[in-house]
Amino acid sequence: MRISFVSKLSLEVKQEKTAYSELLRSIKMIIRVLTFVIVPLGVILFFSQFSQSQDINAAILGTAAAMIGMIPEGLVLLTSIALAVGVVNLARKKVLVKTMPAIETLARVDVLCLDKTV
């Protein structure tokens, strides 16, 4: 039994694909790099604090405070808020956005061609 070309196309359309987003990929890479940088810095900071004060509680507290300050919590939050604002602005113009990275993709478009055939 042969499947027609139209059937193949409709099957491909039905399969949901993960959206490739350069912005989200870059954020994941930044977080991954910072993870590998923050952990050794924390160990070095702990031994530095411990050698100066000889108090393990103060060294742990100071290291935890410094490491928490190094984590970029607001990076993902601000990116998500920016994408959500873009979705809301497009929704006001009666544009349906299926995925958040579609905003980033649309921002890179120079020319948009539409076929309004009914």
SVG drawing of the C-alpha trace seen along z (x, -y; Angstrom):
<svg xmlns="http://www.w3.org/2000/svg" viewBox="-12 -45 56 47">
<polyline fill="none" stroke="black" stroke-width="0.4" points="0.0,0.0 1.5,-3.3 1.0,-6.5 0.3,-9.6 2.4,-12.7 -0.4,-14.6 -0.8,-12.0 2.9,-12.1 2.8,-15.9 -0.2,-15.8 1.6,-13.2 4.6,-15.4 2.5,-18.5 0.8,-16.6 4.1,-15.7 5.0,-18.4 8.6,-19.6 10.6,-21.4 11.2,-25.0 14.8,-25.9 15.5,-29.2 19.0,-30.8 18.1,-33.0 17.1,-30.0 20.0,-28.0 22.4,-30.9 20.8,-31.2 21.2,-27.5 24.8,-27.7 25.5,-30.7 23.9,-28.8 25.9,-25.7 29.2,-27.6 28.4,-29.5 27.6,-26.3 31.1,-24.9 32.6,-28.3 30.6,-28.9 31.3,-25.5 35.1,-25.7 34.9,-29.4 32.7,-28.3 35.3,-25.8 38.1,-28.3 36.1,-30.9 35.2,-28.5 38.8,-27.6 39.8,-31.3 37.1,-32.2 38.0,-29.3 41.7,-30.0 41.1,-33.7 38.5,-33.2 39.0,-29.6 35.3,-29.5 33.5,-26.9 30.1,-28.3 31.2,-31.8 33.0,-30.3 29.9,-28.3 27.6,-31.3 29.9,-33.6 30.4,-31.1 26.7,-30.4 25.9,-34.2 28.6,-34.8 27.5,-31.8 23.8,-32.7 24.8,-36.2 26.6,-34.7 23.5,-32.8 21.8,-34.7 18.2,-34.1 16.8,-37.1 18.2,-36.1 15.6,-33.5 12.9,-35.5 13.6,-38.6 13.8,-36.6 10.5,-34.9 8.8,-38.3 10.1,-39.8 8.8,-36.9 5.4,-37.0 5.1,-40.8 5.8,-40.1 3.0,-37.4 0.6,-39.8 1.4,-42.6 0.9,-40.2 -2.4,-38.9 -3.7,-42.5 -3.1,-42.6 -5.0,-39.3 -2.0,-37.1 -1.9,-33.6 1.4,-32.6 1.8,-28.8 5.2,-28.9 7.2,-31.5 10.3,-31.2 8.1,-32.3 8.5,-35.9 12.3,-35.6 11.9,-34.1 9.5,-36.8 11.9,-39.5 14.5,-38.2 12.1,-38.5 12.7,-41.2 9.9,-40.5 6.7,-38.6 4.7,-37.3 1.1,-36.3 -1.4,-34.6 -5.0,-35.7 -6.7,-33.3 -9.9,-32.1"/>
</svg>
